Amino acid sequence: MSHESTRGPTHHSSLITQYLLALHNVHSYYGDSHILHGVSLHVAPGECVALLGRNGAGKTTTIRTVIGFTPAREGSVTFQGQDVTRLPPHRIARLGVGLVPQGRRIFPDLTVSENLRLAERPHADGWTLPKVHDYFPRLRERAHQRAGTMSGGEQQMLAIGRALMTNPTLLLMDEPSEGLSPILVREIGRIVGELKRERLSILLVEQNLPFALSLVDRVYVMNKGQIVFSGSPDALAADETVKHQFLGV
């Protein structure tokens, strides 16, 4: 089993310059409840990283801490070398962090096109409505349909497309396969694979172990608000103790 090490300021400074996203010794709370206990992790440019763990392990809180919904009370979050620990969510989003939230959180009474247009932040050679439609032909077909009347899989595609319309440098994906049929899980996996080939940096929170391991470059496993494993997908696949103890496999 391998653990993230917590080293001194020199190591911390090197993380800031080397990685797109770096969390260093992060502690986050909901009210008086201490949820994250010294979490350190990183995502390099063009890297797809999975954050795995059982329900209640702290995965979504980690995502919320990165995007600023639940700011860290201790430790630091840096993005592209800038300390974003205390920035509000809209400032972090404008720096280039896109979010596909757990539960999709689309605007059900707006049409598919309206959902996408709301998020649009034009960028040279970036994501446009036609490009999102190329990735998700069903969103083109459903352009004038109210988003709340679509299937769960279609809503997940919309949530991903909406995040891409912000032209992010880093995409945070919180349980994108949750509640979907095996066929749709494969389709979401294909899309994530294509985004990875485009060199979009991704932090993927998942409970579906085979889905995550088939896509990512590196893996972190969380338990009770701490990182208990970090390594390659192959290393995790071979570690029966970690899978049994922390993932219920």
C-alpha positions in Angstrom: 0.0 0.0 0.0 1.3 3.4 -0.8 0.5 6.7 0.8 0.7 10.3 -0.2 3.6 11.8 1.8 3.4 15.1 3.5 6.7 16.9 3.2 8.0 20.4 3.8 7.7 23.7 2.0 10.2 23.0 -0.7 8.2 19.9 -1.8 5.0 21.9 -1.7 6.5 24.7 -3.9 7.6 22.1 -6.5 4.0 20.7 -6.6 2.7 24.2 -7.3 4.9 24.6 -10.4 4.8 21.0 -11.6 1.1 20.2 -11.5 -2.1 21.7 -12.9 -4.0 21.0 -9.7 -2.4 20.3 -6.3 -4.0 19.8 -2.9 -1.6 20.0 0.0 -2.6 18.8 3.5 -6.2 19.9 3.0 -8.7 19.9 5.9 -12.3 20.6 5.1 -15.4 20.7 7.4 -19.2 20.8 7.2 -20.0 23.0 10.2 -18.2 21.3 13.1 -17.8 18.0 11.2 -14.2 17.3 10.1 -14.5 15.6 6.7 -11.1 15.8 5.0 -8.1 15.0 7.1 -4.9 16.2 5.5 -5.7 15.3 1.9 -2.8 15.7 -0.6 -3.2 14.9 -4.3 -2.3 16.2 -7.7 -3.3 16.2 -11.4 -0.7 16.9 -14.0 -1.5 18.6 -17.4 -3.2 16.2 -19.7 -3.6 13.6 -17.0 -6.8 11.6 -16.1 -6.9 10.8 -12.4 -9.5 8.8 -10.4 -10.5 9.4 -6.9 -12.2 6.2 -5.6 -13.8 5.1 -2.3 -17.0 4.0 -0.6 -19.9 6.3 0.1 -19.0 8.8 2.7 -15.3 8.5 2.1 -14.9 12.2 1.3 -14.7 12.1 -2.5 -17.4 14.7 -3.2 -16.2 16.9 -0.4 -12.8 16.9 -2.2 -14.4 18.0 -5.4 -16.4 20.7 -3.5 -13.2 21.9 -1.9 -11.4 22.2 -5.3 -14.3 24.2 -6.8 -14.7 26.3 -3.7 -18.2 25.2 -2.5 -16.6 23.9 0.7 -13.3 25.8 1.1 -10.5 24.2 3.0 -9.9 25.5 6.5 -6.3 24.3 6.6 -3.9 23.4 3.8 -3.9 24.7 0.3 -5.4 24.2 -3.2 -3.4 25.5 -6.2 -4.5 25.6 -9.8 -2.0 26.4 -12.5 0.4 27.7 -9.9 -2.2 30.0 -8.3 -3.5 29.6 -4.8 -7.3 29.2 -5.1 -8.0 28.0 -1.6 -10.1 31.0 -0.6 -11.5 32.0 -3.9 -15.2 31.9 -4.5 -16.5 29.2 -7.0 -17.2 31.6 -9.9 -13.6 32.8 -9.8 -12.2 29.3 -9.8 -14.5 28.4 -12.7 -13.3 31.3 -14.7 -9.7 30.3 -14.2 -10.6 27.1 -16.1 -12.1 24.5 -13.7 -15.2 22.8 -15.1 -17.6 20.7 -13.0 -19.9 17.8 -13.9 -21.7 17.6 -10.5 -23.0 14.5 -8.9 -26.7 14.2 -9.8 -26.2 16.2 -13.0 -27.9 19.4 -11.8 -29.1 20.5 -15.2 -31.8 23.2 -15.5 -34.9 21.0 -16.1 -37.2 23.7 -17.3 -34.7 25.1 -19.9 -34.2 23.4 -23.3 -31.0 21.5 -24.0 -29.6 24.4 -26.1 -30.4 26.9 -23.4 -28.6 24.8 -20.8 -25.5 24.7 -23.1 -25.6 28.4 -24.1 -25.8 29.5 -20.4 -22.4 27.9 -19.8 -20.8 29.2 -22.9 -17.4 30.9 -22.5 -15.9 31.2 -26.0 -12.2 30.4 -26.5 -10.1 30.3 -29.6 -10.1 26.7 -30.9 -12.1 25.7 -27.9 -15.5 24.0 -27.3 -18.4 25.4 -29.2 -22.0 24.3 -29.6 -21.3 22.4 -32.9 -18.3 20.6 -31.3 -20.4 19.5 -28.3 -23.0 18.3 -30.8 -20.3 16.3 -32.6 -19.5 14.6 -29.4 -23.1 14.2 -28.3 -25.3 13.8 -31.4 -28.3 13.2 -29.2 -28.0 16.7 -27.7 -28.3 18.1 -31.3 -31.5 15.9 -31.7 -32.9 17.1 -28.4 -31.8 20.8 -28.8 -35.3 22.2 -28.3 -36.5 19.7 -25.7 -36.8 20.6 -22.1 -33.9 19.0 -20.3 -36.0 17.6 -17.4 -37.9 15.4 -19.8 -34.8 13.6 -21.1 -33.5 10.2 -19.8 -30.8 10.0 -17.1 -28.2 9.1 -19.7 -29.1 12.1 -21.9 -29.1 14.4 -18.9 -25.6 13.1 -18.0 -24.4 13.9 -21.5 -25.9 17.4 -21.2 -24.1 17.9 -17.8 -20.8 16.9 -19.5 -21.5 19.1 -22.5 -22.4 22.0 -20.4 -19.1 21.8 -18.5 -17.2 21.6 -21.7 -18.9 24.7 -23.0 -17.0 26.6 -20.2 -13.8 25.6 -22.0 -12.1 24.2 -18.9 -8.4 23.3 -18.5 -9.4 20.8 -15.8 -12.7 18.9 -15.7 -14.0 17.6 -12.4 -16.4 14.7 -12.9 -18.4 13.5 -9.8 -19.9 10.0 -10.3 -20.7 10.3 -14.0 -21.7 6.7 -14.3 -24.1 6.8 -11.3 -27.5 5.4 -12.0 -26.9 4.6 -15.6 -27.5 1.3 -17.5 -24.4 -0.7 -18.6 -24.8 0.5 -22.2 -24.9 4.2 -21.1 -21.9 3.6 -18.8 -20.0 2.4 -21.8 -21.0 5.4 -23.8 -19.9 7.8 -21.0 -16.7 5.9 -20.8 -16.1 6.3 -24.6 -16.7 10.0 -24.2 -14.3 10.3 -21.3 -11.7 8.4 -23.3 -12.1 10.8 -26.2 -11.7 13.8 -23.8 -8.5 12.2 -22.5 -7.2 11.8 -26.0 -7.8 15.5 -26.5 -5.4 16.0 -23.5 -8.1 17.5 -21.2 -7.0 17.1 -17.6 -9.7 15.2 -15.6 -10.3 14.4 -11.9 -12.8 11.6 -11.9 -14.7 10.6 -8.8 -16.2 7.1 -9.1 -17.5 4.1 -7.3 -17.5 2.0 -10.5 -14.0 0.4 -10.2 -13.8 -1.3 -13.7 -15.1 1.9 -15.3 -12.5 4.1 -13.6 -9.6 1.7 -14.0 -10.2 1.4 -17.8 -9.9 5.1 -18.3 -7.3 6.7 -15.9 -3.6 7.2 -15.7 -3.4 7.2 -11.8 -5.6 6.3 -8.9 -6.2 7.6 -5.4 -8.3 5.7 -2.9 -10.0 7.6 0.0 -11.3 6.3 3.3 -12.7 8.4 6.1 -11.4 11.6 4.6 -7.8 10.4 4.0 -5.9 9.1 1.0 -5.1 5.5 1.8 -3.6 4.5 -1.6 -2.1 6.2 -4.6 -0.6 4.5 -7.6 -1.3 3.1 -11.1 -4.5 1.3 -12.1 -2.5 -1.9 -12.5 -1.1 -1.5 -8.9 -4.6 -1.1 -7.5 -6.0 -3.9 -9.6 -3.4 -6.2 -8.1 -3.8 -5.0 -4.5 -6.5 -7.3 -3.1 -6.2 -5.8 0.4 -6.9 -2.2 -0.6 -9.8 -3.3 -2.9 -11.4 -5.4 -0.2 -10.8 -3.1 2.8 -11.6 0.3 1.2 -13.6 -0.4 -2.0 -15.7 -3.4 -0.9 -14.5 -5.5 -3.9 
